[in-house]
Amino acid sequence: MLLKLNDTEDLYKTVVDCLNQGGIVALPTDTVYGLAVDAANEAAVDKLNRLKSRESKPYTFFIPKNKLDQYALVVKKKIIDYFLPGPLTVLLKKSDIVPLPRTGDKIGIRIPQIPFIARLLNAFSRPLAVTSANRSAEPTFVSAYEIVENLTDVELVVDAGNLSGPASTVVDLTTTPATVIRKGAIPILEIEKVQGQKTVLAEGLQFNVLFVCTGNTCRSPMAMGILRTLVDDKKVAVRSAGMNTTDGNSVAPHAIDIVREYNGSIDEHRTQDLTPELTRWADLILVMEFRHYEYVLQFAPEAVPKIFLLKEYKRNTRYNEVADPVGKDLEAYRQSALDMLPSLKFVARDIMRRFKNDK
């Protein structure tokens, strides 16, 4: 059955009845569609396992915020209070008072920030076991019609149009400091600002740095090339872009020469404009001048927690810019690199402390 999302008693009654009868319901969230069942109904969970072709992978649980402490040991409340409801999944130690089935020592909890889910959770009164609307290892379906056509075992689909936002960020709050398990809609730096301390990145995750200047021919490629020599490239990815470039050009020859002096290489880099994909990719965006900051902020306002002037990143300075050497001699490029170097070393140390084996 396919029902349009609306705020009527009939819709909530239909969804609750389906869940009570052990059915699978496709629900819209603030990121993508999810498949939900009554978490306490073993037969319903088995049915969802068969549909997903999965075995032991744990589910995320949708639980009303005012009932979290019934099912989990709530810690790091600053993060929970600030980000939930929202596109964040938190891992907490499960409670022994009201245990949830098929869980280990930890459970993943999510509270999407849409009124429909909040009201449904209140109406249903029990946790929902939820997973993405797809079969394991396949892309998530972005529309209700795709779910109806491809997942025929789903009894009810609530249609909220196309949904294809970034996945929720997943953070393990049982560790100190908190550990980012999956990067997603909420930037790492925003979580750290709220908590007041660094997070740790789980094994296999990279921290992505993007430098932005004007033409992407000198300052940002030099910063990119030098930073790459200061970090572990298995853990940190570095790219650069400009706000007014001709895509595909080589960088300035002097920039190439200066980076070689630092035992790095930007020979293969080609100029590129800043894109939405790059701003989403980046965990940290570093710019050279205040006008670059303003440009990136207007281009991608949602990226504000992760945009900084390079020479101001976590420093008590203001409007500290890197001079543009474009059109000048080699010495001007060398001076520009020297001007950036202390900040680049600081950034490298700061990033690498987010990995467990680095201090």
HELIX and SHEET records of a PDB file:
HELIX    1   1 GLU A    9  ASN A   20  1                                  12    
HELIX    2   2 GLU A   42  LYS A   52  1                                  11    
HELIX    3   3 LYS A   65  LYS A   67  5                                   3    
HELIX    4   4 LEU A   68  TYR A   71  1                                   4    
HELIX    5   5 LYS A   77  PHE A   83  1                                   7    
HELIX    6   6 PRO A  115  PHE A  124  1                                  10    
HELIX    7   7 ALA A  144  ASN A  150  1                                   7    
HELIX    8   8 ILE A  188  GLN A  195  1                                   8    
HELIX    9   9 ARG A  219  ARG A  228  1                                  10    
HELIX   10  10 PRO A  253  GLU A  261  1                                   9    
HELIX   11  11 PRO A  276  TRP A  281  1                                   6    
HELIX   12  12 PHE A  290  PHE A  299  1                                  10    
HELIX   13  13 PRO A  301  LYS A  306  5                                   6    
HELIX   14  14 LEU A  310  GLU A  312  5                                   3    
HELIX   15  15 LEU A  330  MET A  352  1                                  23    
SHEET    1   A 9 LEU A   2  LYS A   4  0                                        
SHEET    2   A 9 LEU A 156  ASP A 159  1                                        
SHEET    3   A 9 VAL A  25  PRO A  28  1                                        
SHEET    4   A 9 TYR A  33  ASP A  38 -1                                        
SHEET    5   A 9 LEU A 128  SER A 132 -1                                        
SHEET    6   A 9 THR A  60  PHE A  62 -1                                        
SHEET    7   A 9 LYS A 106  ILE A 111  1                                        
SHEET    8   A 9 GLY A  86  LYS A  94 -1                                        
SHEET    9   A 9 ALA A  72  LEU A  73 -1                                        
SHEET    1   B11 LEU A   2  LYS A   4  0                                        
SHEET    2   B11 LEU A 156  ASP A 159  1                                        
SHEET    3   B11 VAL A  25  PRO A  28  1                                        
SHEET    4   B11 TYR A  33  ASP A  38 -1                                        
SHEET    5   B11 LEU A 128  SER A 132 -1                                        
SHEET    6   B11 THR A  60  PHE A  62 -1                                        
SHEET    7   B11 LYS A 106  ILE A 111  1                                        
SHEET    8   B11 GLY A  86  LYS A  94 -1                                        
SHEET    9   B11 THR A 169  ASP A 172  1                                        
SHEET   10   B11 THR A 179  ARG A 182 -1                                        
SHEET   11   B11 VAL A 200  LEU A 201  1                                        
SHEET    1   C 4 VAL A 236  GLY A 242  0                                        
SHEET    2   C 4 PHE A 207  CYS A 213  1                                        
SHEET    3   C 4 LEU A 284  VAL A 287  1                                        
SHEET    4   C 4 ILE A 307  LEU A 309  1                                        
END                                                                             
